[in-house]
Amino acid sequence: LYNKLFPCTTEPYVKRFLILSGAFLYRFTDIHNNKPKGVPIPIDTITVEKIDEFSFILKSIRKDYIFRTYSMEDCQSWVVAITERKYMAIMP
């Protein structure tokens, strides 16, 4: 449903491309790279919160991930998509 590729920027503004697929969020260094950067983020173990109009944070047990988008609409779309995907992952 939300298998979209959106550019996001992480602090301190390192460009990342994200794919929300299944119960995981994958980060990539560029749109042409087919190998994820780091370990996929499991959606069922994180919380997501908006920081401001363009930023949101994913909080996990081990690490917090701060993302900044290019628009308010992109930020809201990410927060909604991750929240809905988390709900689908924890509800059988």
Number of C-alpha atoms within 10 A of each C-alpha: 8 15 12 13 15 17 20 23 19 17 10 9 12 11 18 19 21 23 18 23 16 15 19 19 18 20 22 20 16 15 12 8 10 9 11 16 15 9 10 16 18 16 25 18 15 19 16 20 14 17 13 11 15 18 23 21 19 19 15 16 8 6 10 13 14 20 24 26 21 14 13 13 11 18 22 16 14 23 19 15 17 22 18 13 22 21 14 14 16 11 8 5
